[in-house]
Amino acid sequence: MSGRSRSAAAQGKERQFYRGACSWRPEVTIAPMENLSPPSTGFRKLPARYAAIVLPFFLSCIMTCLISGISTLRGVGLAPGVLQLWLGSWGLSWLIAFPTLMAVLPFVRRLTSRVVEMP
């Protein structure tokens, strides 16, 4: 069968396909992103409304850990008992940093919105 003996309808469909105007669509179902979940980690995620507490919690933990670790090592060096000293200073600094961060965060967000063009 030569290319000239094909029907006009078949040639028209072929032209539409190559132009990107294909009239058929494959049956593919794509799940919305919110339905996809990462592999189970053994605990349930908190609802989104807790993000305003969880973000400052993790931020204060990480920052106070780093800063107290650096300060302790600079002050004492690698002396015996430095780990206990560091953990004590970390706990005290976190007890001050977390409530301070919770209180200051709304002001910092307003200040940021005045400086940065928000979408």
The first five atom37 places (N, CA, C, CB, O) and aatype in JSON, in Angstrom:
{
  "aatype": [12, 15, 7, 1, 15, 1, 15, 0, 0, 0, 5, 7, 11, 6, 1, 5, 13, 18, 1, 7, 0, 4, 15, 17, 1, 14, 6, 19, 16, 9, 0, 14, 12, 6, 2, 10, 15, 14, 14, 15, 16, 7, 13, 1, 11, 10, 14, 0, 1, 18, 0, 0, 9, 19, 10, 14, 13, 13, 10, 15, 4, 9, 12, 16, 4, 10, 9, 15, 7, 9, 15, 16, 10, 1, 7, 19, 7, 10, 0, 14, 7, 19, 10, 5, 10, 17, 10, 7, 15, 17, 7, 10, 15, 17, 10, 9, 0, 13, 14, 16, 10, 12, 0, 19, 10, 14, 13, 19, 1, 1, 10, 16, 15, 1, 19, 19, 6, 12, 14],
  "atom_mask": [
    [1, 1, 1, 1, 1],
    [1, 1, 1, 1, 1],
    [1, 1, 1, 0, 1],
    [1, 1, 1, 1, 1],
    [1, 1, 1, 1, 1],
    [1, 1, 1, 1, 1],
    [1, 1, 1, 1, 1],
    [1, 1, 1, 1, 1],
    [1, 1, 1, 1, 1],
    [1, 1, 1, 1, 1],
    [1, 1, 1, 1, 1],
    [1, 1, 1, 0, 1],
    [1, 1, 1, 1, 1],
    [1, 1, 1, 1, 1],
    [1, 1, 1, 1, 1],
    [1, 1, 1, 1, 1],
    [1, 1, 1, 1, 1],
    [1, 1, 1, 1, 1],
    [1, 1, 1, 1, 1],
    [1, 1, 1, 0, 1],
    [1, 1, 1, 1, 1],
    [1, 1, 1, 1, 1],
    [1, 1, 1, 1, 1],
    [1, 1, 1, 1, 1],
    [1, 1, 1, 1, 1],
    [1, 1, 1, 1, 1],
    [1, 1, 1, 1, 1],
    [1, 1, 1, 1, 1],
    [1, 1, 1, 1, 1],
    [1, 1, 1, 1, 1],
    [1, 1, 1, 1, 1],
    [1, 1, 1, 1, 1],
    [1, 1, 1, 1, 1],
    [1, 1, 1, 1, 1],
    [1, 1, 1, 1, 1],
    [1, 1, 1, 1, 1],
    [1, 1, 1, 1, 1],
    [1, 1, 1, 1, 1],
    [1, 1, 1, 1, 1],
    [1, 1, 1, 1, 1],
    [1, 1, 1, 1, 1],
    [1, 1, 1, 0, 1],
    [1, 1, 1, 1, 1],
    [1, 1, 1, 1, 1],
    [1, 1, 1, 1, 1],
    [1, 1, 1, 1, 1],
    [1, 1, 1, 1, 1],
    [1, 1, 1, 1, 1],
    [1, 1, 1, 1, 1],
    [1, 1, 1, 1, 1],
    [1, 1, 1, 1, 1],
    [1, 1, 1, 1, 1],
    [1, 1, 1, 1, 1],
    [1, 1, 1, 1, 1],
    [1, 1, 1, 1, 1],
    [1, 1, 1, 1, 1],
    [1, 1, 1, 1, 1],
    [1, 1, 1, 1, 1],
    [1, 1, 1, 1, 1],
    [1, 1, 1, 1, 1],
    [1, 1, 1, 1, 1],
    [1, 1, 1, 1, 1],
    [1, 1, 1, 1, 1],
    [1, 1, 1, 1, 1],
    [1, 1, 1, 1, 1],
    [1, 1, 1, 1, 1],
    [1, 1, 1, 1, 1],
    [1, 1, 1, 1, 1],
    [1, 1, 1, 0, 1],
    [1, 1, 1, 1, 1],
    [1, 1, 1, 1, 1],
    [1, 1, 1, 1, 1],
    [1, 1, 1, 1, 1],
    [1, 1, 1, 1, 1],
    [1, 1, 1, 0, 1],
    [1, 1, 1, 1, 1],
    [1, 1, 1, 0, 1],
    [1, 1, 1, 1, 1],
    [1, 1, 1, 1, 1],
    [1, 1, 1, 1, 1],
    [1, 1, 1, 0, 1],
    [1, 1, 1, 1, 1],
    [1, 1, 1, 1, 1],
    [1, 1, 1, 1, 1],
    [1, 1, 1, 1, 1],
    [1, 1, 1, 1, 1],
    [1, 1, 1, 1, 1],
    [1, 1, 1, 0, 1],
    [1, 1, 1, 1, 1],
    [1, 1, 1, 1, 1],
    [1, 1, 1, 0, 1],
    [1, 1, 1, 1, 1],
    [1, 1, 1, 1, 1],
    [1, 1, 1, 1, 1],
    [1, 1, 1, 1, 1],
    [1, 1, 1, 1, 1],
    [1, 1, 1, 1, 1],
    [1, 1, 1, 1, 1],
    [1, 1, 1, 1, 1],
    [1, 1, 1, 1, 1],
    [1, 1, 1, 1, 1],
    [1, 1, 1, 1, 1],
    [1, 1, 1, 1, 1],
    [1, 1, 1, 1, 1],
    [1, 1, 1, 1, 1],
    [1, 1, 1, 1, 1],
    [1, 1, 1, 1, 1],
    [1, 1, 1, 1, 1],
    [1, 1, 1, 1, 1],
    [1, 1, 1, 1, 1],
    [1, 1, 1, 1, 1],
    [1, 1, 1, 1, 1],
    [1, 1, 1, 1, 1],
    [1, 1, 1, 1, 1],
    [1, 1, 1, 1, 1],
    [1, 1, 1, 1, 1],
    [1, 1, 1, 1, 1],
    [1, 1, 1, 1, 1],
    [1, 1, 1, 1, 1]
  ],
  "atom_positions": [
    [[0.83, -1.15, 0.0], [0.0, 0.0, 0.0], [0.88, 1.23, 0.0], [-0.95, -0.01, 1.19], [1.76, 1.37, 0.86]],
    [[0.67, 2.11, -0.93], [1.51, 3.29, -1.03], [0.88, 4.42, -0.23], [1.71, 3.71, -2.5], [-0.29, 4.33, 0.16]],
    [[1.65, 5.49, 0.02], [1.17, 6.64, 0.77], [0.05, 7.35, 0.05], [0.0, 0.0, 0.0], [-0.75, 8.03, 0.69]],
    [[-0.03, 7.21, -1.29], [-1.06, 7.9, -2.07], [-2.4, 7.2, -1.97], [-0.64, 8.02, -3.52], [-3.43, 7.83, -2.21]],
    [[-2.41, 5.94, -1.63], [-3.67, 5.2, -1.62], [-4.41, 5.31, -0.28], [-3.41, 3.75, -1.93], [-5.51, 4.78, -0.14]],
    [[-3.83, 6.0, 0.7], [-4.52, 6.17, 1.97], [-5.68, 7.12, 1.8], [-3.57, 6.69, 3.05], [-5.67, 7.98, 0.92]],
    [[-6.68, 6.96, 2.65], [-7.86, 7.82, 2.55], [-7.51, 9.24, 3.0], [-9.02, 7.25, 3.39], [-6.53, 9.45, 3.72]],
    [[-8.31, 10.19, 2.58], [-8.09, 11.59, 2.94], [-8.27, 11.79, 4.45], [-9.06, 12.51, 2.16], [-7.57, 12.6, 5.05]],
    [[-9.2, 11.04, 5.05], [-9.43, 11.16, 6.49], [-8.2, 10.72, 7.27], [-10.66, 10.33, 6.91], [-7.82, 11.35, 8.25]],
    [[-7.56, 9.62, 6.84], [-6.36, 9.13, 7.52], [-5.23, 10.13, 7.38], [-5.94, 7.77, 6.95], [-4.48, 10.35, 8.34]],
    [[-5.09, 10.73, 6.21], [-4.04, 11.72, 6.02], [-4.31, 12.97, 6.87], [-3.93, 12.1, 4.52], [-3.37, 13.57, 7.39]],
    [[-5.56, 13.36, 7.0], [-5.92, 14.51, 7.81], [-5.59, 14.28, 9.29], [0.0, 0.0, 0.0], [-5.08, 15.17, 9.96]],
    [[-5.89, 13.08, 9.79], [-5.57, 12.75, 11.18], [-4.06, 12.78, 11.4], [-6.14, 11.38, 11.55], [-3.58, 13.24, 12.44]],
    [[-3.32, 12.26, 10.41], [-1.87, 12.24, 10.51], [-1.32, 13.66, 10.56], [-1.25, 11.46, 9.35], [-0.41, 13.94, 11.33]],
    [[-1.85, 14.55, 9.76], [-1.4, 15.94, 9.75], [-1.71, 16.62, 11.08], [-2.06, 16.7, 8.59], [-0.88, 17.36, 11.61]],
    [[-2.92, 16.37, 11.61], [-3.27, 16.96, 12.9], [-2.32, 16.48, 14.0], [-4.73, 16.62, 13.26], [-1.93, 17.26, 14.86]],
    [[-1.96, 15.2, 13.96], [-1.08, 14.64, 14.96], [0.29, 15.32, 14.92], [-0.93, 13.13, 14.76], [0.83, 15.69, 15.96]],
    [[0.83, 15.49, 13.74], [2.16, 16.09, 13.6], [2.15, 17.59, 13.89], [2.69, 15.84, 12.2], [3.19, 18.14, 14.24]],
    [[1.03, 18.25, 13.76], [0.95, 19.67, 14.07], [0.76, 19.91, 15.58], [-0.21, 20.31, 13.29], [0.81, 21.05, 16.02]],
    [[0.55, 18.88, 16.34], [0.34, 19.03, 17.77], [-1.11, 19.25, 18.11], [0.0, 0.0, 0.0], [-1.43, 19.5, 19.28]],
    [[-2.01, 19.18, 17.14], [-3.43, 19.38, 17.41], [-4.14, 18.03, 17.42], [-4.07, 20.31, 16.36], [-5.17, 17.86, 16.79]],
    [[-3.58, 17.12, 18.13], [-4.13, 15.77, 18.19], [-5.48, 15.79, 18.89], [-3.16, 14.81, 18.91], [-5.63, 16.4, 19.95]],
    [[-6.46, 15.13, 18.31], [-7.81, 15.17, 18.87], [-8.02, 14.12, 19.94], [-8.83, 15.0, 17.77], [-9.0, 14.21, 20.68]],
    [[-7.17, 13.14, 20.06], [-7.36, 12.12, 21.07], [-6.46, 12.42, 22.26], [-7.07, 10.71, 20.52], [-5.39, 13.0, 22.11]],
    [[-6.91, 12.03, 23.42], [-6.12, 12.23, 24.63], [-6.03, 10.89, 25.35], [-6.77, 13.34, 25.57], [-7.04, 10.2, 25.52]],
    [[-4.83, 10.52, 25.77], [-4.7, 9.25, 26.49], [-5.37, 9.36, 27.85], [-3.2, 8.86, 26.65], [-5.43, 10.43, 28.45]],
    [[-5.87, 8.25, 28.32], [-6.53, 8.22, 29.62], [-5.48, 8.05, 30.71], [-7.59, 7.08, 29.69], [-5.11, 6.93, 31.06]],
    [[-4.99, 9.16, 31.23], [-4.0, 9.15, 32.29], [-4.57, 9.94, 33.46], [-2.64, 9.75, 31.81], [-5.02, 11.07, 33.3]],
    [[-4.54, 9.34, 34.62], [-5.02, 10.02, 35.82], [-3.82, 10.41, 36.66], [-6.0, 9.11, 36.63], [-3.0, 9.57, 37.03]],
    [[-3.73, 11.7, 36.94], [-2.63, 12.19, 37.77], [-3.21, 12.62, 39.1], [-1.87, 13.37, 37.07], [-4.16, 13.41, 39.16]],
    [[-2.64, 12.1, 40.16], [-3.13, 12.43, 41.5], [-2.7, 13.84, 41.86], [-2.6, 11.41, 42.54], [-1.57, 14.23, 41.55]],
    [[-3.54, 14.61, 42.52], [-3.15, 15.94, 42.99], [-1.99, 15.83, 43.97], [-4.34, 16.67, 43.64], [-1.85, 14.82, 44.66]],
    [[-1.16, 16.87, 44.05], [0.03, 16.84, 44.89], [-0.3, 16.66, 46.37], [0.81, 18.11, 44.69], [0.46, 16.02, 47.09]],
    [[-1.42, 17.2, 46.82], [-1.72, 17.08, 48.24], [-2.07, 15.66, 48.64], [-2.84, 18.01, 48.61], [-2.02, 15.33, 49.83]],
    [[-2.42, 14.81, 47.68], [-2.73, 13.42, 48.0], [-1.49, 12.55, 48.05], [-3.7, 12.87, 46.99], [-1.53, 11.43, 48.57]],
    [[-0.38, 13.06, 47.52], [0.85, 12.29, 47.55], [1.52, 12.51, 48.9], [1.79, 12.7, 46.39], [1.65, 13.65, 49.35]],
    [[1.93, 11.45, 49.52], [2.59, 11.59, 50.81], [3.93, 10.87, 50.75], [1.71, 11.04, 51.96], [4.07, 9.86, 50.06]],
    [[4.92, 11.4, 51.48], [6.22, 10.73, 51.49], [6.1, 9.41, 52.22], [7.29, 11.63, 52.16], [5.08, 9.13, 52.86]],
    [[7.11, 8.59, 52.12], [7.07, 7.31, 52.84], [6.81, 7.55, 54.33], [8.39, 6.51, 52.64], [7.26, 8.55, 54.89]],
    [[6.12, 6.64, 54.94], [5.73, 6.78, 56.33], [6.95, 6.91, 57.23], [4.88, 5.59, 56.77], [7.9, 6.13, 57.13]],
    [[6.92, 7.9, 58.12], [8.03, 8.11, 59.05], [7.66, 7.64, 60.45], [8.44, 9.58, 59.07], [8.46, 7.8, 61.38]],
    [[6.5, 7.08, 60.61], [6.11, 6.55, 61.9], [5.27, 7.5, 62.73], [0.0, 0.0, 0.0], [4.82, 7.11, 63.81]],
    [[5.05, 8.72, 62.27], [4.2, 9.65, 63.0], [3.39, 10.48, 62.02], [5.03, 10.55, 63.92], [3.76, 10.64, 60.86]],
    [[2.27, 11.01, 62.51], [1.41, 11.84, 61.66], [1.93, 13.26, 61.65], [-0.05, 11.8, 62.15], [2.52, 13.72, 62.63]],
    [[1.72, 13.95, 60.55], [2.11, 15.35, 60.45], [1.1, 16.21, 61.19], [2.22, 15.79, 58.98], [-0.08, 15.87, 61.31]],
    [[1.59, 17.32, 61.69], [0.7, 18.28, 62.34], [-0.07, 19.06, 61.28], [1.5, 19.25, 63.25], [0.4, 19.2, 60.16]],
    [[-1.24, 19.55, 61.62], [-1.98, 20.4, 60.67], [-1.2, 21.69, 60.39], [-3.39, 20.73, 61.22], [-0.35, 22.1, 61.18]],
    [[-1.51, 22.32, 59.27], [-0.79, 23.51, 58.81], [-0.9, 24.67, 59.8], [-1.31, 23.95, 57.46], [-0.01, 25.52, 59.83]],
    [[-1.94, 24.72, 60.61], [-2.1, 25.84, 61.54], [-1.0, 25.89, 62.6], [-3.46, 25.76, 62.21], [-0.82, 26.92, 63.25]],
    [[-0.27, 24.8, 62.8], [0.8, 24.77, 63.79], [2.14, 25.25, 63.23], [0.95, 23.38, 64.32], [3.13, 25.3, 63.97]],
    [[2.19, 25.6, 61.97], [3.45, 26.04, 61.36], [4.0, 27.29, 62.04], [3.24, 26.32, 59.87], [5.22, 27.46, 62.11]],
    [[3.14, 28.16, 62.56], [3.59, 29.38, 63.22], [4.3, 29.09, 64.54], [2.4, 30.3, 63.47], [5.01, 29.96, 65.06]],
    [[4.13, 27.91, 65.08], [4.83, 27.52, 66.31], [6.01, 26.6, 65.99], [3.87, 26.82, 67.28], [7.08, 26.73, 66.59]],
    [[5.83, 25.69, 65.05], [6.86, 24.71, 64.73], [8.09, 25.37, 64.08], [6.3, 23.63, 63.8], [9.22, 25.01, 64.4]],
    [[7.87, 26.32, 63.19], [9.0, 26.99, 62.53], [9.9, 27.7, 63.55], [8.49, 27.99, 61.49], [11.1, 27.46, 63.54]],
    [[9.37, 28.57, 64.44], [10.25, 29.18, 65.44], [10.86, 28.16, 66.4], [9.48, 30.21, 66.23], [11.97, 28.38, 66.9]],
    [[10.16, 27.07, 66.68], [10.72, 26.04, 67.56], [11.99, 25.46, 66.96], [9.69, 24.92, 67.8], [13.03, 25.42, 67.61]],
    [[11.91, 25.0, 65.7], [13.09, 24.42, 65.05], [14.19, 25.47, 64.83], [12.71, 23.78, 63.72], [15.37, 25.19, 65.02]],
    [[13.78, 26.66, 64.44], [14.76, 27.73, 64.22], [15.5, 28.05, 65.5], [14.07, 28.98, 63.69], [16.73, 28.19, 65.48]],
    [[14.79, 28.17, 66.61], [15.46, 28.47, 67.88], [16.34, 27.31, 68.34], [14.42, 28.79, 68.96], [17.42, 27.54, 68.89]],
    [[15.91, 26.08, 68.13], [16.73, 24.93, 68.51], [18.06, 24.92, 67.74], [15.97, 23.62, 68.26], [19.12, 24.76, 68.33]],
    [[17.97, 25.09, 66.44], [19.18, 25.03, 65.61], [20.11, 26.2, 65.92], [18.81, 25.03, 64.13], [21.31, 26.01, 66.1]],
    [[19.56, 27.42, 65.98], [20.41, 28.59, 66.2], [21.05, 28.56, 67.58], [19.59, 29.86, 66.02], [22.25, 28.83, 67.7]],
    [[20.3, 28.26, 68.62], [20.89, 28.24, 69.96], [21.91, 27.11, 70.11], [19.8, 28.1, 71.02], [22.9, 27.25, 70.82]],
    [[21.66, 26.0, 69.43], [22.63, 24.89, 69.46], [23.97, 25.34, 68.87], [22.08, 23.67, 68.67], [25.02, 25.11, 69.47]],
    [[23.92, 25.97, 67.71], [25.15, 26.41, 67.07], [25.86, 27.5, 67.86], [24.86, 26.92, 65.67], [27.06, 27.42, 68.1]],
    [[25.12, 28.51, 68.27], [25.73, 29.64, 68.97], [26.28, 29.23, 70.33], [24.71, 30.78, 69.13], [27.39, 29.61, 70.69]],
    [[25.51, 28.46, 71.09], [26.01, 28.03, 72.4], [27.2, 27.08, 72.26], [24.89, 27.35, 73.21], [28.12, 27.1, 73.08]],
    [[27.18, 26.25, 71.22], [28.32, 25.36, 70.98], [29.59, 26.14, 70.66], [0.0, 0.0, 0.0], [30.66, 25.84, 71.18]],
    [[29.46, 27.14, 69.8], [30.62, 27.96, 69.45], [31.11, 28.74, 70.66], [30.27, 28.93, 68.3], [32.31, 28.8, 70.92]],
    [[30.19, 29.34, 71.41], [30.57, 30.12, 72.59], [31.23, 29.25, 73.65], [29.35, 30.81, 73.19], [32.23, 29.65, 74.25]],
    [[30.69, 28.06, 73.88], [31.27, 27.16, 74.88], [32.66, 26.7, 74.46], [30.36, 25.94, 75.09], [33.58, 26.7, 75.28]],
    [[32.82, 26.33, 73.21], [34.14, 25.89, 72.73], [35.16, 27.03, 72.78], [34.03, 25.35, 71.31], [36.33, 26.79, 73.08]],
    [[34.74, 28.24, 72.48], [35.67, 29.37, 72.55], [36.05, 29.69, 73.98], [35.06, 30.61, 71.89], [37.19, 30.04, 74.27]],
    [[35.09, 29.57, 74.88], [35.36, 29.91, 76.27], [36.15, 28.86, 77.03], [0.0, 0.0, 0.0], [37.05, 29.19, 77.8]],
    [[35.82, 27.58, 76.8], [36.42, 26.5, 77.58], [37.42, 25.69, 76.77], [35.33, 25.58, 78.12], [38.4, 25.18, 77.32]],
    [[37.18, 25.56, 75.48], [38.01, 24.69, 74.65], [37.53, 23.26, 74.77], [0.0, 0.0, 0.0], [36.42, 23.01, 75.24]],
    [[38.35, 22.33, 74.36], [37.98, 20.91, 74.42], [38.39, 20.32, 75.77], [38.63, 20.12, 73.26], [39.11, 19.32, 75.82]],
    [[37.94, 20.92, 76.83], [38.24, 20.47, 78.19], [37.32, 19.31, 78.57], [38.1, 21.64, 79.21], [36.28, 19.13, 77.94]],
    [[37.68, 18.55, 79.58], [36.77, 17.5, 80.06], [35.47, 18.13, 80.58], [37.46, 16.66, 81.18], [35.5, 19.15, 81.26]],
    [[34.36, 17.53, 80.26], [33.06, 18.01, 80.69], [32.49, 19.11, 79.82], [0.0, 0.0, 0.0], [31.5, 19.74, 80.18]],
    [[33.11, 19.36, 78.65], [32.62, 20.44, 77.76], [31.23, 20.12, 77.21], [33.61, 20.66, 76.6], [30.44, 21.02, 76.97]],
    [[30.94, 18.85, 77.01], [29.63, 18.46, 76.48], [28.52, 18.82, 77.47], [29.61, 16.94, 76.16], [27.49, 19.37, 77.07]],
    [[28.72, 18.52, 78.74], [27.72, 18.86, 79.76], [27.56, 20.37, 79.89], [28.09, 18.25, 81.12], [26.45, 20.87, 80.05]],
    [[28.67, 21.08, 79.82], [28.63, 22.53, 79.9], [27.86, 23.11, 78.72], [30.04, 23.1, 79.95], [27.06, 24.03, 78.88]],
    [[28.12, 22.55, 77.53], [27.46, 23.03, 76.31], [25.96, 22.75, 76.37], [28.08, 22.36, 75.06], [25.16, 23.61, 76.02]],
    [[25.58, 21.55, 76.8], [24.15, 21.21, 76.88], [23.43, 22.12, 77.88], [23.97, 19.74, 77.28], [22.29, 22.51, 77.64]],
    [[24.09, 22.45, 78.99], [23.49, 23.36, 79.96], [23.31, 24.76, 79.4], [0.0, 0.0, 0.0], [22.27, 25.39, 79.6]],
    [[24.32, 25.25, 78.69], [24.2, 26.59, 78.11], [23.2, 26.59, 76.95], [25.58, 27.09, 77.62], [22.53, 27.59, 76.72]],
    [[23.1, 25.47, 76.23], [22.13, 25.36, 75.15], [20.7, 25.42, 75.71], [22.34, 24.05, 74.35], [19.86, 26.15, 75.19]],
    [[20.45, 24.66, 76.75], [19.11, 24.65, 77.35], [18.7, 26.02, 77.86], [0.0, 0.0, 0.0], [17.57, 26.45, 77.64]],
    [[19.61, 26.7, 78.54], [19.3, 28.03, 79.05], [19.07, 29.03, 77.91], [20.43, 28.52, 79.95], [18.13, 29.83, 77.96]],
    [[19.92, 28.98, 76.9], [19.75, 29.92, 75.78], [18.48, 29.62, 75.0], [20.97, 29.86, 74.84], [17.84, 30.55, 74.49]],
    [[18.09, 28.35, 74.88], [16.86, 28.02, 74.17], [15.64, 28.51, 74.95], [16.76, 26.51, 73.92], [14.67, 29.0, 74.36]],
    [[15.68, 28.39, 76.29], [14.56, 28.86, 77.11], [14.33, 30.36, 76.95], [14.81, 28.53, 78.58], [13.2, 30.83, 77.12]],
    [[15.36, 31.09, 76.62], [15.23, 32.53, 76.38], [14.89, 32.79, 74.91], [16.52, 33.27, 76.78], [14.06, 33.65, 74.62]],
    [[15.51, 32.07, 74.0], [15.38, 32.33, 72.56], [13.99, 32.0, 72.02], [16.42, 31.55, 71.8], [13.45, 32.77, 71.22]],
    [[13.4, 30.88, 72.42], [12.12, 30.47, 71.83], [10.99, 31.46, 72.14], [11.74, 29.09, 72.33], [10.3, 31.89, 71.22]],
    [[10.78, 31.83, 73.41], [9.72, 32.83, 73.67], [10.02, 34.18, 73.01], [9.54, 33.02, 75.17], [9.11, 34.87, 72.55]],
    [[11.31, 34.56, 72.99], [11.67, 35.82, 72.34], [11.35, 35.77, 70.86], [13.16, 36.13, 72.54], [10.82, 36.73, 70.31]],
    [[11.66, 34.67, 70.23], [11.37, 34.5, 68.8], [9.87, 34.53, 68.53], [11.96, 33.19, 68.29], [9.43, 35.11, 67.54]],
    [[9.08, 33.91, 69.4], [7.63, 33.94, 69.23], [7.09, 35.36, 69.36], [6.97, 33.02, 70.26], [6.16, 35.74, 68.64]],
    [[7.67, 36.15, 70.26], [7.19, 37.51, 70.46], [7.64, 38.46, 69.35], [7.67, 38.03, 71.8], [6.91, 39.37, 68.98]],
    [[8.83, 38.25, 68.82], [9.42, 39.18, 67.86], [9.04, 38.84, 66.41], [10.93, 39.17, 68.01], [9.11, 39.71, 65.55]],
    [[8.66, 37.62, 66.15], [8.39, 37.17, 64.78], [7.34, 38.01, 64.05], [7.96, 35.73, 64.79], [7.56, 38.34, 62.89]],
    [[6.21, 38.39, 64.65], [5.25, 39.23, 63.92], [5.84, 40.58, 63.51], [4.01, 39.46, 64.77], [5.58, 41.06, 62.4]],
    [[6.63, 41.2, 64.39], [7.28, 42.46, 64.07], [8.27, 42.28, 62.91], [8.01, 43.02, 65.3], [8.33, 43.11, 62.0]],
    [[9.03, 41.19, 62.94], [10.01, 40.93, 61.89], [9.31, 40.68, 60.55], [10.89, 39.72, 62.25], [9.81, 41.1, 59.51]],
    [[8.17, 40.01, 60.58], [7.41, 39.8, 59.33], [6.92, 41.12, 58.76], [6.22, 38.85, 59.58], [6.99, 41.34, 57.55]],
    [[6.4, 42.01, 59.62], [5.96, 43.32, 59.15], [7.12, 44.14, 58.6], [5.27, 44.09, 60.27], [6.99, 44.78, 57.55]],
    [[8.24, 44.11, 59.29], [9.42, 44.82, 58.83], [9.9, 44.28, 57.49], [10.54, 44.72, 59.88], [10.28, 45.05, 56.6]],
    [[9.88, 42.98, 57.34], [10.28, 42.34, 56.08], [9.35, 42.75, 54.95], [10.31, 40.82, 56.23], [9.81, 43.0, 53.84]],
    [[8.05, 42.81, 55.22], [7.1, 43.17, 54.16], [7.27, 44.63, 53.73], [5.67, 42.93, 54.63], [6.88, 44.99, 52.62]],
    [[7.82, 45.47, 54.6], [8.11, 46.87, 54.21], [9.36, 46.98, 53.37], [8.24, 47.74, 55.45], [9.5, 47.91, 52.58]],
    [[10.27, 46.05, 53.52], [11.54, 46.11, 52.8], [11.52, 45.29, 51.51], [12.67, 45.61, 53.7], [12.15, 45.66, 50.52]],
    [[10.79, 44.17, 51.53], [10.77, 43.24, 50.4], [9.43, 43.32, 49.7], [11.05, 41.79, 50.87], [8.39, 43.35, 50.36]],
    [[9.44, 43.35, 48.37], [8.2, 43.34, 47.61], [7.59, 41.96, 47.69], [8.43, 43.76, 46.13], [8.16, 40.99, 47.19]],
    [[6.44, 41.87, 48.31], [5.77, 40.58, 48.51], [4.88, 40.26, 47.32], [4.94, 40.59, 49.82], [4.32, 41.17, 46.71]],
    [[4.75, 38.97, 46.98], [3.91, 38.59, 45.83], [2.43, 38.79, 46.1], [4.15, 37.14, 45.44], [1.6, 38.52, 45.23]]
  ]
}
